[in-house]
Amino acid sequence: MSKNPLTMILKTNNLNDTIYNDWLKNLRIILDFENQGYILNEPPPSALPEDSSPEELLASKKWHEDNRKVHSIILASISNDIQKQYDRLDDVSFIMLCMRYVYAIPDRHIRYAATKRIL
């Protein structure tokens, strides 16, 4: 990741048990700026055959490099307790799937809370 002032967003908004949706929104801002947002949802490329084209090899290499960088960004922006749960997983899309299952607040709950405040 380049020296990006936007990374301060993640430093001040570390993921803990309660702010997953806000943390994810901020993470997407950072990764979109770095052109690495696709890593959150895209599974790892399948094993390439030996006769792969240079473009396929380059795309696979880029995915693995971006995955490693995003993995580091995610681990640096979550609390130590949560880090311990995910630091051994390498595939960012799988980490995000697990985190979404554990920490995400369904949108309907957010909309309900917002509507309740308005009324």
N, CA, C and O atoms as a GROMACS GRO file, in nm:
protein
  476
    1MET      N    1   0.086  -0.117   0.000
    1MET     CA    2   0.000   0.000   0.000
    1MET      C    3   0.090   0.123   0.000
    1MET      O    4   0.188   0.128   0.074
    2SER      N    5   0.058   0.218  -0.080
    2SER     CA    6   0.134   0.341  -0.083
    2SER      C    7   0.109   0.420   0.044
    2SER      O    8   0.018   0.389   0.122
    3LYS      N    9   0.190   0.523   0.064
    3LYS     CA   10   0.170   0.609   0.181
    3LYS      C   11   0.048   0.695   0.154
    3LYS      O   12   0.056   0.801   0.092
    4ASN      N   13  -0.062   0.647   0.200
    4ASN     CA   14  -0.191   0.704   0.168
    4ASN      C   15  -0.252   0.765   0.293
    4ASN      O   16  -0.268   0.696   0.394
    5PRO      N   17  -0.288   0.893   0.288
    5PRO     CA   18  -0.349   0.954   0.407
    5PRO      C   19  -0.483   0.891   0.444
    5PRO      O   20  -0.528   0.905   0.557
    6LEU      N   21  -0.546   0.823   0.350
    6LEU     CA   22  -0.673   0.758   0.380
    6LEU      C   23  -0.658   0.643   0.478
    6LEU      O   24  -0.755   0.604   0.543
    7THR      N   25  -0.537   0.587   0.490
    7THR     CA   26  -0.518   0.476   0.584
    7THR      C   27  -0.542   0.519   0.728
    7THR      O   28  -0.564   0.435   0.815
    8MET      N   29  -0.536   0.648   0.754
    8MET     CA   30  -0.566   0.698   0.889
    8MET      C   31  -0.711   0.665   0.927
    8MET      O   32  -0.743   0.651   1.045
    9ILE      N   33  -0.797   0.654   0.828
    9ILE     CA   34  -0.936   0.617   0.854
    9ILE      C   35  -0.941   0.483   0.925
    9ILE      O   36  -1.014   0.466   1.023
   10LEU      N   37  -0.864   0.387   0.874
   10LEU     CA   38  -0.866   0.254   0.934
   10LEU      C   39  -0.795   0.251   1.069
   10LEU      O   40  -0.833   0.174   1.157
   11LYS      N   41  -0.693   0.334   1.085
   11LYS     CA   42  -0.624   0.337   1.214
   11LYS      C   43  -0.715   0.391   1.324
   11LYS      O   44  -0.710   0.345   1.438
   12THR      N   45  -0.798   0.487   1.289
   12THR     CA   46  -0.887   0.544   1.391
   12THR      C   47  -1.018   0.466   1.405
   12THR      O   48  -1.092   0.487   1.502
   13ASN      N   49  -1.047   0.379   1.310
   13ASN     CA   50  -1.170   0.301   1.314
   13ASN      C   51  -1.142   0.152   1.305
   13ASN      O   52  -1.193   0.083   1.217
   14ASN      N   53  -1.060   0.102   1.397
   14ASN     CA   54  -1.030  -0.041   1.400
   14ASN      C   55  -1.157  -0.121   1.419
   14ASN      O   56  -1.250  -0.079   1.488
   15LEU      N   57  -1.159  -0.238   1.356
   15LEU     CA   58  -1.274  -0.326   1.373
   15LEU      C   59  -1.271  -0.386   1.512
   15LEU      O   60  -1.170  -0.444   1.554
   16ASN      N   61  -1.381  -0.372   1.581
   16ASN     CA   62  -1.402  -0.446   1.705
   16ASN      C   63  -1.534  -0.520   1.686
   16ASN      O   64  -1.581  -0.533   1.573
   17ASP      N   65  -1.592  -0.568   1.790
   17ASP     CA   66  -1.713  -0.649   1.776
   17ASP      C   67  -1.837  -0.570   1.733
   17ASP      O   68  -1.939  -0.631   1.702
   18THR      N   69  -1.831  -0.438   1.730
   18THR     CA   70  -1.954  -0.362   1.712
   18THR      C   71  -1.962  -0.277   1.586
   18THR      O   72  -2.072  -0.235   1.550
   19ILE      N   73  -1.853  -0.250   1.517
   19ILE     CA   74  -1.860  -0.154   1.407
   19ILE      C   75  -1.823  -0.215   1.272
   19ILE      O   76  -1.761  -0.147   1.190
   20TYR      N   77  -1.858  -0.338   1.247
   20TYR     CA   78  -1.818  -0.406   1.123
   20TYR      C   79  -1.864  -0.329   0.998
   20TYR      O   80  -1.784  -0.307   0.908
   21ASN      N   81  -1.988  -0.290   0.993
   21ASN     CA   82  -2.040  -0.224   0.872
   21ASN      C   83  -1.965  -0.095   0.842
   21ASN      O   84  -1.933  -0.069   0.726
   22ASP      N   85  -1.935  -0.014   0.944
   22ASP     CA   86  -1.858   0.108   0.923
   22ASP      C   87  -1.715   0.076   0.882
   22ASP      O   88  -1.660   0.140   0.792
   23TRP      N   89  -1.655  -0.022   0.947
   23TRP     CA   90  -1.518  -0.063   0.915
   23TRP      C   91  -1.510  -0.110   0.770
   23TRP      O   92  -1.416  -0.075   0.698
   24LEU      N   93  -1.607  -0.190   0.726
   24LEU     CA   94  -1.606  -0.242   0.590
   24LEU      C   95  -1.619  -0.129   0.488
   24LEU      O   96  -1.552  -0.129   0.385
   25LYS      N   97  -1.705  -0.032   0.518
   25LYS     CA   98  -1.721   0.083   0.428
   25LYS      C   99  -1.588   0.157   0.414
   25LYS      O  100  -1.549   0.193   0.302
   26ASN      N  101  -1.519   0.179   0.525
   26ASN     CA  102  -1.390   0.248   0.520
   26ASN      C  103  -1.284   0.164   0.450
   26ASN      O  104  -1.202   0.217   0.376
   27LEU      N  105  -1.284   0.033   0.474
   27LEU     CA  106  -1.189  -0.055   0.406
   27LEU      C  107  -1.209  -0.049   0.255
   27LEU      O  108  -1.112  -0.044   0.180
   28ARG      N  109  -1.334  -0.050   0.211
   28ARG     CA  110  -1.361  -0.042   0.067
   28ARG      C  111  -1.312   0.090   0.007
   28ARG      O  112  -1.263   0.092  -0.106
   29ILE      N  113  -1.324   0.199   0.081
   29ILE     CA  114  -1.273   0.328   0.033
   29ILE      C  115  -1.123   0.320   0.009
   29ILE      O  116  -1.074   0.361  -0.096
   30ILE      N  117  -1.051   0.266   0.106
   30ILE     CA  118  -0.905   0.254   0.095
   30ILE      C  119  -0.867   0.164  -0.021
   30ILE      O  120  -0.783   0.200  -0.103
   31LEU      N  121  -0.929   0.048  -0.028
   31LEU     CA  122  -0.892  -0.050  -0.132
   31LEU      C  123  -0.931  -0.003  -0.271
   31LEU      O  124  -0.859  -0.030  -0.367
   32ASP      N  125  -1.043   0.067  -0.284
   32ASP     CA  126  -1.080   0.121  -0.414
   32ASP      C  127  -0.978   0.226  -0.459
   32ASP      O  128  -0.944   0.233  -0.577
   33PHE      N  129  -0.930   0.306  -0.366
   33PHE     CA  130  -0.827   0.405  -0.398
   33PHE      C  131  -0.700   0.336  -0.446
   33PHE      O  132  -0.632   0.386  -0.536
   34GLU      N  133  -0.667   0.222  -0.387
   34GLU     CA  134  -0.547   0.147  -0.423
   34GLU      C  135  -0.571   0.051  -0.540
   34GLU      O  136  -0.479  -0.022  -0.579
   35ASN      N  137  -0.691   0.049  -0.597
   35ASN     CA  138  -0.729  -0.044  -0.704
   35ASN      C  139  -0.715  -0.190  -0.663
   35ASN      O  140  -0.672  -0.274  -0.742
   36GLN      N  141  -0.751  -0.219  -0.538
   36GLN     CA  142  -0.742  -0.355  -0.486
   36GLN      C  143  -0.875  -0.402  -0.428
   36GLN      O  144  -0.879  -0.506  -0.362
   37GLY      N  145  -0.980  -0.330  -0.450
   37GLY     CA  146  -1.110  -0.366  -0.394
   37GLY      C  147  -1.164  -0.498  -0.443
   37GLY      O  148  -1.244  -0.563  -0.374
   38TYR      N  149  -1.123  -0.539  -0.562
   38TYR     CA  150  -1.172  -0.665  -0.617
   38TYR      C  151  -1.132  -0.785  -0.532
   38TYR      O  152  -1.198  -0.888  -0.538
   39ILE      N  153  -1.028  -0.773  -0.455
   39ILE     CA  154  -0.976  -0.884  -0.374
   39ILE      C  155  -1.078  -0.926  -0.268
   39ILE      O  156  -1.081  -1.043  -0.229
   40LEU      N  157  -1.161  -0.834  -0.220
   40LEU     CA  158  -1.256  -0.868  -0.114
   40LEU      C  159  -1.356  -0.974  -0.155
   40LEU      O  160  -1.403  -1.051  -0.071
   41ASN      N  161  -1.390  -0.980  -0.282
   41ASN     CA  162  -1.495  -1.071  -0.327
   41ASN      C  163  -1.447  -1.177  -0.426
   41ASN      O  164  -1.517  -1.275  -0.450
   42GLU      N  165  -1.331  -1.158  -0.483
   42GLU     CA  166  -1.284  -1.248  -0.588
   42GLU      C  167  -1.203  -1.363  -0.528
   42GLU      O  168  -1.102  -1.338  -0.461
   43PRO      N  169  -1.244  -1.487  -0.550
   43PRO     CA  170  -1.168  -1.600  -0.496
   43PRO      C  171  -1.034  -1.613  -0.566
   43PRO      O  172  -1.013  -1.555  -0.673
   44PRO      N  173  -0.942  -1.688  -0.507
   44PRO     CA  174  -0.811  -1.703  -0.570
   44PRO      C  175  -0.823  -1.768  -0.707
   44PRO      O  176  -0.911  -1.850  -0.731
   45PRO      N  177  -0.733  -1.731  -0.798
   45PRO     CA  178  -0.736  -1.795  -0.929
   45PRO      C  179  -0.703  -1.943  -0.917
   45PRO      O  180  -0.626  -1.984  -0.829
   46SER      N  181  -0.761  -2.021  -1.004
   46SER     CA  182  -0.731  -2.165  -1.002
   46SER      C  183  -0.587  -2.187  -1.048
   46SER      O  184  -0.526  -2.099  -1.110
   47ALA      N  185  -0.535  -2.302  -1.018
   47ALA     CA  186  -0.397  -2.335  -1.056
   47ALA      C  187  -0.384  -2.325  -1.208
   47ALA      O  188  -0.467  -2.376  -1.283
   48LEU      N  189  -0.278  -2.259  -1.251
   48LEU     CA  190  -0.258  -2.238  -1.394
   48LEU      C  191  -0.185  -2.357  -1.455
   48LEU      O  192  -0.093  -2.411  -1.394
   49PRO      N  193  -0.225  -2.397  -1.575
   49PRO     CA  194  -0.151  -2.503  -1.643
   49PRO      C  195  -0.014  -2.452  -1.687
   49PRO      O  196   0.009  -2.332  -1.693
   50GLU      N  197   0.074  -2.544  -1.717
   50GLU     CA  198   0.211  -2.505  -1.755
   50GLU      C  199   0.215  -2.423  -1.883
   50GLU      O  200   0.306  -2.343  -1.901
   51ASP      N  201   0.119  -2.442  -1.971
   51ASP     CA  202   0.120  -2.369  -2.098
   51ASP      C  203   0.040  -2.239  -2.092
   51ASP      O  204  -0.012  -2.193  -2.193
   52SER      N  205   0.029  -2.180  -1.974
   52SER     CA  206  -0.046  -2.055  -1.957
   52SER      C  207   0.024  -1.941  -2.030
   52SER      O  208   0.146  -1.938  -2.043
   53SER      N  209  -0.057  -1.849  -2.075
   53SER     CA  210  -0.003  -1.733  -2.145
   53SER      C  211   0.064  -1.639  -2.045
   53SER      O  212   0.034  -1.644  -1.926
   54PRO      N  213   0.152  -1.553  -2.093
   54PRO     CA  214   0.215  -1.455  -2.004
   54PRO      C  215   0.112  -1.364  -1.935
   54PRO      O  216   0.133  -1.323  -1.820
   55GLU      N  217   0.003  -1.333  -2.004
   55GLU     CA  218  -0.101  -1.249  -1.945
   55GLU      C  219  -0.168  -1.319  -1.828
   55GLU      O  220  -0.197  -1.257  -1.725
   56GLU      N  221  -0.193  -1.449  -1.843
   56GLU     CA  222  -0.255  -1.526  -1.734
   56GLU      C  223  -0.161  -1.536  -1.615
   56GLU      O  224  -0.204  -1.523  -1.500
   57LEU      N  225  -0.033  -1.557  -1.643
   57LEU     CA  226   0.066  -1.564  -1.534
   57LEU      C  227   0.075  -1.430  -1.461
   57LEU      O  228   0.082  -1.426  -1.338
   58LEU      N  229   0.075  -1.322  -1.537
   58LEU     CA  230   0.083  -1.189  -1.478
   58LEU      C  231  -0.042  -1.158  -1.395
   58LEU      O  232  -0.031  -1.102  -1.286
   59ALA      N  233  -0.159  -1.195  -1.445
   59ALA     CA  234  -0.284  -1.172  -1.371
   59ALA      C  235  -0.285  -1.252  -1.241
   59ALA      O  236  -0.328  -1.201  -1.138
   60SER      N  237  -0.238  -1.374  -1.246
   60SER     CA  238  -0.233  -1.457  -1.125
   60SER      C  239  -0.135  -1.399  -1.024
   60SER      O  240  -0.163  -1.394  -0.904
   61LYS      N  241  -0.020  -1.356  -1.073
   61LYS     CA  242   0.081  -1.297  -0.984
   61LYS      C  243   0.026  -1.170  -0.920
   61LYS      O  244   0.044  -1.148  -0.800
   62LYS      N  245  -0.041  -1.086  -0.999
   62LYS     CA  246  -0.098  -0.962  -0.945
   62LYS      C  247  -0.203  -0.993  -0.839
   62LYS      O  248  -0.206  -0.927  -0.735
   63TRP      N  249  -0.289  -1.093  -0.863
   63TRP     CA  250  -0.390  -1.128  -0.765
   63TRP      C  251  -0.324  -1.168  -0.634
   63TRP      O  252  -0.366  -1.124  -0.527
   64HIS      N  253  -0.222  -1.253  -0.641
   64HIS     CA  254  -0.156  -1.300  -0.519
   64HIS      C  255  -0.086  -1.186  -0.445
   64HIS      O  256  -0.090  -1.181  -0.322
   65GLU      N  257  -0.023  -1.095  -0.518
   65GLU     CA  258   0.040  -0.979  -0.454
   65GLU      C  259  -0.064  -0.889  -0.389
   65GLU      O  260  -0.047  -0.847  -0.274
   66ASP      N  261  -0.172  -0.860  -0.460
   66ASP     CA  262  -0.278  -0.776  -0.403
   66ASP      C  263  -0.345  -0.844  -0.284
   66ASP      O  264  -0.378  -0.778  -0.186
   67ASN      N  265  -0.364  -0.974  -0.291
   67ASN     CA  266  -0.423  -1.048  -0.180
   67ASN      C  267  -0.335  -1.036  -0.056
   67ASN      O  268  -0.386  -1.016   0.055
   68ARG      N  269  -0.204  -1.049  -0.073
   68ARG     CA  270  -0.111  -1.037   0.040
   68ARG      C  271  -0.118  -0.897   0.101
   68ARG      O  272  -0.119  -0.882   0.223
   69LYS      N  273  -0.122  -0.794   0.016
   69LYS     CA  274  -0.128  -0.657   0.066
   69LYS      C  275  -0.259  -0.630   0.140
   69LYS      O  276  -0.259  -0.571   0.248
   70VAL      N  277  -0.370  -0.673   0.081
   70VAL     CA  278  -0.501  -0.651   0.144
   70VAL      C  279  -0.510  -0.730   0.274
   70VAL      O  280  -0.568  -0.681   0.371
   71HIS      N  281  -0.455  -0.849   0.277
   71HIS     CA  282  -0.451  -0.930   0.399
   71HIS      C  283  -0.382  -0.852   0.510
   71HIS      O  284  -0.430  -0.848   0.624
   72SER      N  285  -0.269  -0.790   0.478
   72SER     CA  286  -0.196  -0.711   0.577
   72SER      C  287  -0.275  -0.590   0.623
   72SER      O  288  -0.276  -0.557   0.741
   73ILE      N  289  -0.341  -0.523   0.530
   73ILE     CA  290  -0.423  -0.406   0.565
   73ILE      C  291  -0.535  -0.447   0.659
   73ILE      O  292  -0.561  -0.380   0.759
   74ILE      N  293  -0.600  -0.557   0.628
   74ILE     CA  294  -0.710  -0.605   0.713
   74ILE      C  295  -0.660  -0.638   0.852
   74ILE      O  296  -0.718  -0.594   0.951
   75LEU      N  297  -0.551  -0.714   0.861
   75LEU     CA  298  -0.500  -0.752   0.993
   75LEU      C  299  -0.456  -0.630   1.074
   75LEU      O  300  -0.471  -0.628   1.196
   76ALA      N  301  -0.401  -0.529   1.006
   76ALA     CA  302  -0.356  -0.409   1.076
   76ALA      C  303  -0.473  -0.324   1.124
   76ALA      O  304  -0.456  -0.240   1.213
   77SER      N  305  -0.591  -0.345   1.066
   77SER     CA  306  -0.704  -0.258   1.099
   77SER      C  307  -0.810  -0.325   1.185
   77SER      O  308  -0.923  -0.276   1.195
   78ILE      N  309  -0.775  -0.437   1.247
   78ILE     CA  310  -0.871  -0.504   1.336
   78ILE      C  311  -0.809  -0.521   1.474
   78ILE      O  312  -0.687  -0.516   1.488
   79SER      N  313  -0.892  -0.540   1.572
   79SER     CA  314  -0.842  -0.555   1.709
   79SER      C  315  -0.761  -0.684   1.723
   79SER      O  316  -0.776  -0.776   1.643
   80ASN      N  317  -0.676  -0.688   1.824
   80ASN     CA  318  -0.589  -0.804   1.845
   80ASN      C  319  -0.668  -0.933   1.863
   80ASN      O  320  -0.627  -1.038   1.814
   81ASP      N  321  -0.779  -0.926   1.934
   81ASP     CA  322  -0.860  -1.046   1.955
   81ASP      C  323  -0.912  -1.102   1.823
   81ASP      O  324  -0.912  -1.223   1.802
   82ILE      N  325  -0.955  -1.014   1.735
   82ILE     CA  326  -1.006  -1.059   1.606
   82ILE      C  327  -0.891  -1.105   1.516
   82ILE      O  328  -0.906  -1.200   1.439
   83GLN      N  329  -0.776  -1.038   1.526
   83GLN     CA  330  -0.658  -1.080   1.449
   83GLN      C  331  -0.625  -1.226   1.473
   83GLN      O  332  -0.595  -1.300   1.380
   84LYS      N  333  -0.630  -1.267   1.598
   84LYS     CA  334  -0.594  -1.405   1.632
   84LYS      C  335  -0.684  -1.506   1.562
   84LYS      O  336  -0.642  -1.619   1.537
   85GLN      N  337  -0.805  -1.468   1.531
   85GLN     CA  338  -0.898  -1.559   1.465
   85GLN      C  339  -0.869  -1.575   1.316
   85GLN      O  340  -0.899  -1.679   1.258
   86TYR      N  341  -0.810  -1.472   1.254
   86TYR     CA  342  -0.798  -1.470   1.108
   86TYR      C  343  -0.656  -1.462   1.055
   86TYR      O  344  -0.637  -1.465   0.934
   87ASP      N  345  -0.555  -1.452   1.141
   87ASP     CA  346  -0.420  -1.430   1.090
   87ASP      C  347  -0.362  -1.549   1.014
   87ASP      O  348  -0.268  -1.531   0.936
   88ARG      N  349  -0.413  -1.666   1.034
   88ARG     CA  350  -0.360  -1.784   0.964
   88ARG      C  351  -0.430  -1.812   0.832
   88ARG      O  352  -0.387  -1.898   0.755
   89LEU      N  353  -0.537  -1.742   0.806
   89LEU     CA  354  -0.608  -1.759   0.678
   89LEU      C  355  -0.542  -1.670   0.574
   89LEU      O  356  -0.510  -1.555   0.602
   90ASP      N  357  -0.522  -1.722   0.454
   90ASP     CA  358  -0.454  -1.646   0.350
   90ASP      C  359  -0.548  -1.582   0.248
   90ASP      O  360  -0.517  -1.474   0.196
   91ASP      N  361  -0.659  -1.644   0.221
   91ASP     CA  362  -0.751  -1.597   0.118
   91ASP      C  363  -0.842  -1.488   0.176
   91ASP      O  364  -0.927  -1.515   0.260
   92VAL      N  365  -0.823  -1.366   0.129
   92VAL     CA  366  -0.899  -1.252   0.180
   92VAL      C  367  -1.049  -1.268   0.156
   92VAL      O  368  -1.129  -1.232   0.243
   93SER      N  369  -1.088  -1.321   0.042
   93SER     CA  370  -1.232  -1.335   0.017
   93SER      C  371  -1.295  -1.431   0.118
   93SER      O  372  -1.410  -1.412   0.157
   94PHE      N  373  -1.222  -1.534   0.161
   94PHE     CA  374  -1.274  -1.626   0.262
   94PHE      C  375  -1.279  -1.558   0.399
   94PHE      O  376  -1.374  -1.577   0.475
   95ILE      N  377  -1.176  -1.479   0.431
   95ILE     CA  378  -1.176  -1.403   0.557
   95ILE      C  379  -1.297  -1.312   0.562
   95ILE      O  380  -1.366  -1.305   0.664
   96MET      N  381  -1.324  -1.241   0.453
   96MET     CA  382  -1.436  -1.149   0.450
   96MET      C  383  -1.569  -1.223   0.463
   96MET      O  384  -1.661  -1.173   0.528
   97LEU      N  385  -1.580  -1.339   0.403
   97LEU     CA  386  -1.701  -1.418   0.416
   97LEU      C  387  -1.723  -1.458   0.562
   97LEU      O  388  -1.835  -1.448   0.613
   98CYS      N  389  -1.618  -1.503   0.628
   98CYS     CA  390  -1.628  -1.541   0.769
   98CYS      C  391  -1.663  -1.421   0.857
   98CYS      O  392  -1.748  -1.431   0.945
   99MET      N  393  -1.597  -1.308   0.832
   99MET     CA  394  -1.622  -1.189   0.913
   99MET      C  395  -1.764  -1.138   0.891
   99MET      O  396  -1.829  -1.093   0.986
  100ARG      N  397  -1.811  -1.143   0.769
  100ARG     CA  398  -1.948  -1.099   0.740
  100ARG      C  399  -2.047  -1.185   0.818
  100ARG      O  400  -2.145  -1.133   0.872
  101TYR      N  401  -2.022  -1.314   0.822
  101TYR     CA  402  -2.112  -1.405   0.893
  101TYR      C  403  -2.113  -1.377   1.043
  101TYR      O  404  -2.218  -1.384   1.106
  102VAL      N  405  -1.996  -1.344   1.099
  102VAL     CA  406  -1.985  -1.325   1.244
  102VAL      C  407  -2.023  -1.184   1.288
  102VAL      O  408  -2.093  -1.168   1.388
  103TYR      N  409  -1.979  -1.081   1.215
  103TYR     CA  410  -1.989  -0.944   1.265
  103TYR      C  411  -2.090  -0.854   1.195
  103TYR      O  412  -2.128  -0.751   1.251
  104ALA      N  413  -2.134  -0.888   1.076
  104ALA     CA  414  -2.220  -0.796   1.000
  104ALA      C  415  -2.356  -0.780   1.065
  104ALA      O  416  -2.415  -0.875   1.117
  105ILE      N  417  -2.404  -0.659   1.060
  105ILE     CA  418  -2.540  -0.629   1.105
  105ILE      C  419  -2.625  -0.621   0.979
  105ILE      O  420  -2.595  -0.542   0.890
  106PRO      N  421  -2.730  -0.701   0.970
  106PRO     CA  422  -2.814  -0.695   0.850
  106PRO      C  423  -2.867  -0.554   0.826
  106PRO      O  424  -2.901  -0.483   0.920
  107ASP      N  425  -2.873  -0.516   0.700
  107ASP     CA  426  -2.919  -0.381   0.663
  107ASP      C  427  -3.057  -0.349   0.718
  107ASP      O  428  -3.083  -0.234   0.754
  108ARG      N  429  -3.144  -0.446   0.727
  108ARG     CA  430  -3.278  -0.416   0.776
  108ARG      C  431  -3.275  -0.368   0.920
  108ARG      O  432  -3.357  -0.285   0.960
  109HIS      N  433  -3.179  -0.418   1.000
  109HIS     CA  434  -3.167  -0.370   1.138
  109HIS      C  435  -3.118  -0.225   1.142
  109HIS      O  436  -3.162  -0.146   1.225
  110ILE      N  437  -3.027  -0.192   1.052
  110ILE     CA  438  -2.977  -0.055   1.044
  110ILE      C  439  -3.089   0.038   1.001
  110ILE      O  440  -3.108   0.145   1.059
  111ARG      N  441  -3.164  -0.001   0.898
  111ARG     CA  442  -3.275   0.082   0.851
  111ARG      C  443  -3.381   0.099   0.960
  111ARG      O  444  -3.435   0.208   0.976
  112TYR      N  445  -3.410  -0.007   1.033
  112TYR     CA  446  -3.509   0.000   1.140
  112TYR      C  447  -3.463   0.098   1.248
  112TYR      O  448  -3.542   0.180   1.295
  113ALA      N  449  -3.336   0.088   1.288
  113ALA     CA  450  -3.284   0.178   1.392
  113ALA      C  451  -3.287   0.322   1.345
  113ALA      O  452  -3.321   0.412   1.422
  114ALA      N  453  -3.252   0.347   1.218
  114ALA     CA  454  -3.255   0.483   1.165
  114ALA      C  455  -3.398   0.536   1.159
  114ALA      O  456  -3.422   0.652   1.195
  115THR      N  457  -3.491   0.454   1.116
  115THR     CA  458  -3.631   0.495   1.109
  115THR      C  459  -3.685   0.523   1.248
  115THR      O  460  -3.760   0.619   1.267
  116LYS      N  461  -3.649   0.442   1.343
  116LYS     CA  462  -3.695   0.460   1.480
  116LYS      C  463  -3.645   0.593   1.537
  116LYS      O  464  -3.718   0.661   1.610
  117ARG      N  465  -3.521   0.631   1.504
  117ARG     CA  466  -3.468   0.760   1.551
  117ARG      C  467  -3.543   0.877   1.490
  117ARG      O  468  -3.568   0.977   1.557
  118ILE      N  469  -3.579   0.863   1.363
  118ILE     CA  470  -3.649   0.971   1.293
  118ILE      C  471  -3.788   0.992   1.352
  118ILE      O  472  -3.832   1.105   1.371
  119LEU      N  473  -3.856   0.882   1.380
  119LEU     CA  474  -3.993   0.891   1.431
  119LEU      C  475  -3.986   0.922   1.576
  119LEU      O  476  -4.089   0.934   1.642
   0.00000   0.00000   0.00000
